[in-house]
């Protein structure tokens, strides 16, 4: 997941997908959190073929899901992947995610 998000364009696409909620509200998986691929590329100066490649990489990493609706492809953040990232970044333990394998470390002040 982090390798996929290490690319600045993919990170921008991912952030755009999770930033669709107005301030003071929280993101929930649902139809309102979906974006058409064309919308994701707006103002990012990414060629359509390159945008498709980045979408594919994010899907392969399990970060987003996509579904064709007529001539459009809708994308959304995979809720389980987002929870895994939150667990990893927060250092919390969860038995059903890779974060469950992380051990907390003990920090001491340096001399």
Secondary structure as GFF3:
##gff-version 3
##sequence-region A 1 111
A	DSSP	alpha_helix	2	5	.	.	.	ID=ss1
A	DSSP	alpha_helix	8	18	.	.	.	ID=ss2
A	DSSP	three_ten_helix	31	33	.	.	.	ID=ss3
A	DSSP	beta_strand	35	36	.	.	.	ID=ss4
A	DSSP	alpha_helix	37	41	.	.	.	ID=ss5
A	DSSP	alpha_helix	48	60	.	.	.	ID=ss6
A	DSSP	beta_strand	64	69	.	.	.	ID=ss7
A	DSSP	beta_strand	72	77	.	.	.	ID=ss8
A	DSSP	alpha_helix	79	90	.	.	.	ID=ss9
A	DSSP	three_ten_helix	98	101	.	.	.	ID=ss10
###
